[in-house]
């Protein structure tokens, strides 16, 4: 058993690192979902045309506010 572990140590460590990174990504996605963020359409109901329009309006408003300040 010890010989097998020594022969496969690099593979085992690599797999542990990959699974650890995967776990961190999944946890971050779950945390974002709970905060209302999402990978697709910002967590909306699926009306992506609406989401893009709303997002564009927010960007335009932020640019106008920034221009008014400076």
C-alpha positions as CSV (number, residue, x, y, z in Angstrom):
1,X,0.0,0.0,0.0
2,X,2.8,2.4,0.9
3,X,4.5,1.7,-2.4
4,X,1.4,2.5,-4.3
5,X,1.0,5.8,-2.4
6,X,4.6,6.8,-3.2
7,X,4.2,5.9,-6.9
8,X,1.0,8.0,-7.2
9,X,1.7,10.8,-4.8
10,X,1.9,13.5,-7.5
11,X,-1.4,12.4,-9.0
12,X,-3.1,12.4,-5.6
13,X,-1.8,15.8,-4.7
14,X,-2.8,17.2,-8.1
15,X,-6.3,15.8,-7.7
16,X,-6.6,17.3,-4.2
17,X,-5.7,20.7,-5.5
18,X,-8.1,20.5,-8.4
19,X,-11.0,19.4,-6.2
20,X,-10.1,22.1,-3.6
21,X,-10.3,24.8,-6.3
22,X,-13.5,23.4,-7.6
23,X,-15.0,23.5,-4.1
24,X,-14.0,27.1,-3.7
25,X,-15.6,28.0,-7.1
26,X,-18.8,26.3,-6.1
27,X,-18.9,28.0,-2.8
28,X,-18.4,31.4,-4.4
29,X,-21.2,30.7,-6.9
30,X,-23.6,29.6,-4.0
31,X,-22.7,32.8,-2.1
32,X,-23.3,35.0,-5.1
33,X,-26.6,33.3,-5.8
34,X,-27.7,33.9,-2.2
35,X,-26.8,37.6,-2.6
36,X,-28.9,37.8,-5.7
37,X,-26.1,37.7,-8.2
38,X,-25.9,35.1,-10.9
39,X,-23.8,33.9,-13.8
40,X,-26.7,34.3,-16.2
41,X,-28.9,37.4,-16.5
42,X,-28.1,38.7,-13.0
43,X,-30.6,36.3,-11.4
44,X,-33.6,37.6,-13.3
45,X,-36.6,35.5,-14.5
46,X,-35.1,34.8,-17.9
47,X,-36.2,37.9,-19.9
48,X,-32.7,38.7,-21.1
49,X,-33.8,41.6,-23.2
50,X,-35.2,43.3,-20.1
51,X,-32.0,42.5,-18.2
52,X,-29.7,44.0,-20.8
53,X,-31.9,47.1,-21.1
54,X,-31.9,47.6,-17.3
55,X,-28.1,47.1,-17.2
56,X,-27.5,49.6,-20.0
57,X,-29.7,52.2,-18.2
58,X,-27.7,51.7,-15.0
59,X,-24.4,52.2,-16.8
60,X,-25.7,55.3,-18.6
61,X,-27.0,56.7,-15.3
62,X,-23.6,56.1,-13.7
63,X,-21.8,57.8,-16.5
64,X,-24.1,60.8,-16.3
65,X,-23.5,61.1,-12.6
66,X,-19.8,60.8,-13.1
67,X,-19.8,63.5,-15.8
68,X,-21.9,65.8,-13.6
69,X,-19.3,65.5,-10.8
70,X,-16.3,66.1,-12.8
